[in-house]
């Protein structure tokens, strides 16, 4: 895998028409100056909305939030994550509107992390460990490693503009540059699964939350029927 690359790099630029005119956006590697901001962004709406973190009760436990903050910080320091910014005026400006955290995942290796101590942390770890038993991505693409999504969130005021789709498409480009043949991951909610499909990803595995809950001894309270794993080759 190549270790020399432009960082931070702009991966995509796009515009969206809204009631007040046209908004310009840019997707780029998260610059070091924005690392803390990006982590806190994910600790905002994401842990209150994502099925897994809601189920674990992470947002209600300050110690669990701190555990997750440490984990996200370790992920973002690997310089493999993306952010979408609102470009203002001359195209500069760093109004953060979306984040997609990513990390490398290798077959047979569990993500390196500090073991959680809180109930919420242990619950989320149990869910992740169960889902990671699925080898669909490795099997489909004959790959031993891939760039895995570790969370994607868009600021509420900027949703329904296709930003999440653009972030996933940019992730394919980033993955290829980093030397990964594949990118993919676990998509927990119906909206995120639709985003994955729009971005050209393929559903490789699905299991009902009822069955998945039995596998990890958790009762899920969600309207989303399936947990799904998506992947896409970076050569497509």
N, C-alpha and C positions, 0 to 999 in steps of 0.2 A: 504493500500500500504506500502510495506516495505521501511523503511528509512535507514536501515543499509546495506551497500553493499561495495564491494571493489571499490575504486575510486582513480585514474583512472585505468580502467581495459582494458586489451587487449581482443578484441572480435574475431578478425579474423586475420590470416596471410596467405598470398598467393603470388604466383610468376607469372610473365608474361615474355614470351620470346619476345625479341625485336631484331632489327637488330644488336645491339651492344652486345647482350648477354642476361642475365637474370636479371630482376629487382625484388626485394623483397619488399613487402608492408605489412604494419600492420595497422589495424583499431582499434582504442581505444577511450575511453572517452577523450574529449578534456581537457588536464590538465590545471590548472589555469594559469600556466606560458605561455600558448599559447592562452588564451582567446582573448586578443587584436589582436593577429595575425590572428586568425580565423575570427573575426568580419571584419577586414580590407580585408581579403581574399574574403568574401562575398560582400563587397562593391566594389570589383574590377570587374571581368567579369560578375558576376551574375546579377547585376542591369542594365548592358548594354545589356544583352542577353535575360533575362527572359521577356516573352511577357507582363506580367502585369506591370513590372517596366519600360519597354521601353514605354509602352502606357502612363503611368503616367508621364514620363519624369523625373524620380527621379535623374538619373545620371547627368542631366543638371542643377540641382538646388542644390547648396551647402547647403542651409538650409534644403532641403528635405533629402539630404544625411545624415546630422547630426541627423535629426529626426529618420531616419532608423537605424543609428548607435546606438542611445539610445535604440531603440526597440530590436535590435539584442543583445546588451549587456545584457539587462534584460533577454532575452531568454537563452543565454549561461550560465548565472549565476545559472540557475536552474539545471545544471549538468546532462542534459538529451540529450546532443548533441554528435555527433561523428565526428571523423576526420580520414582521411587516410594519413599516412606518408610513405615516401620512406625510407625503412630500408637500411642503408649503412654499408658495411663491416661486423661488428660483430652483426648487427641487431639493433644497436642503431642509434640515429640521428633523427632529427625532421624536415625533409624537407616536408612541408605541400603540399599535392597534391589534397585533396578533403575534403569537409565539408558537413555534413548534420545536420542542426540545427533542433531541435525538442522541443516541449512543450506539456504539458498535455492540453487536451480539454475536457470539460464536457458539456453534453447536457443541453441546455438552458442557458449556461453561455458564454458571449462573452469574448474574450481574454483581459486580463487586460493590458492596455497600456495607455501611455500619449496621449491625443487627438492631432492629427496633426494640424498644422496651415497653412502649405504650400498647394498650389494647387495640387502638385504631391502627397502629403501625403493624402489629402482628397480624391483624385481619387482612390488611391490604397485601402483606407479604404472602399470606396463605393463598389469596386469590391469584396473585402473580405467579407464584410457584406452580400452581395447578395449571394455569394457562400455558406456561412455558414448557410443559411436558409435550405439547403439540409440536410436531416436527414438520408440519405442512410446508412451511416456507423453504426449509432445507431440501425437502423431498422434491418439491415442484421444480425448483431451479437448480438442483444439484450443486448447491452452494454450502460452504461450511461456515459462512459468516454473512451478515447483512447489517445495514444501518436501520436500527429499530426506532420507531417513534416512542417517545416517553411522555407524551402529553401535548395536546394542541388546543389552543383557546384563542378566541377572537373577542375583543371588547364588544359588549352588547350594542353600543351605538353604531357599530360598523358591521353588524351581521347582515346576512342576506345580500351581500355584495360579491360573494364568491371568493373572499379572501382566504378561507381555509383551503379551497381547491387550489388556489395559486401557491399557497405554502407547500402543499403536497407535491405539486408539479416541480417547484423549485427544489424540493428535497430529492427528487429523482436526479436532477442535474448535479446537486451537491454530492450525492452518493457516488455517481459515476466519477466525478473528479477525485474523490477520496479513494477510489479503487474498489468500491463495492459493486458487485454484479446485481445486487438486489436491495430493495428497501421495502419495508412493510412493518406490520405490527398488529397489536390488538386494538380493535375498535369497539368500544363498549356500548355506544348508544346508536339508535336508529338514525339520528341526524348525522353523526360522524360517519356512519356506514354509507349513507347516501353521498357524502362528500368524497369518500374514498372511491366510490364508483365513478363519480363525475371526473375525478382526477385520473381515471384510467387504470385504477388498481383492480385486481382480481380477488374475489372472495375465495379463499382456499380451504376454509374450515368454518363451520358454525355449530353452535351447541345452544340449546335453550337455556335460559337462565335458571329454569327449574332444575334441569339436569346438572348444570354446572354448580349450582348451589349445593346439591347433594354431594357432589364430588369434593367440595371444600367445606362442607358442613356449615353453610351460610344460607339464610333465607333472603332472597333478593326481593325488594319491593320496587318494581319498575314496570313501566308500560312497554319497554323494549323487550321483544320476545327472545332475541338471539344475541349472544356474544359472538363476534366474528373476527377472524384473522384474515387480513388482506396482504397482498404482496404484489410487486411489479418489478420486472427486469429493467435495469438501467440502460439496456441496449435497445429498448423499444422506442 
